[in-house]
């Protein structure tokens, strides 16, 4: 069963007594390429050559005496999430504006959702969006009250994909 993050996919299987080819497809399972070979008795592999926001198919096949065993496993589909922004900073610019800046870590992000709360752990609601992945700055001027502490999260977005986890 695969486990995945925006930058890696972890695979596991029942160990066999021969080396195993790790195969990956990024075209929906039509064409598989060998990306690595692991030793006999291995039962896991981490692929750290993936891109965020991408769908992959994986299969494993034991290596036979002539090189390749056509009895590959059933493909497992993995969708890597969009990488979350990082380095979020908030700077007060008077009583009615808070300026945010952050770093884009995604190869597929097309924009960002800006969320705000008066509680650091709950109650985040969207207060704005940024429509371009290269625009990593946002000025919040919506309904701010002087003397109130605000907390922010930023989530990367991309067409037809779920938003990333919250910024760090």
Secondary structure, DSSP 8 states (H G I E B T S, - for coil): --EE-SS-EEEE----SS-EEEEEESSSSSS-EEEEEE-TT--EEEE----TT-EEEEEEEE--TTS--S-----EEEE------EEEEEEE-STT-EEEEEE---SS--EEEEEEESSSSS--EEEEEE--TT--EEEE-SS--TT---EEEEEEEBTTB-------
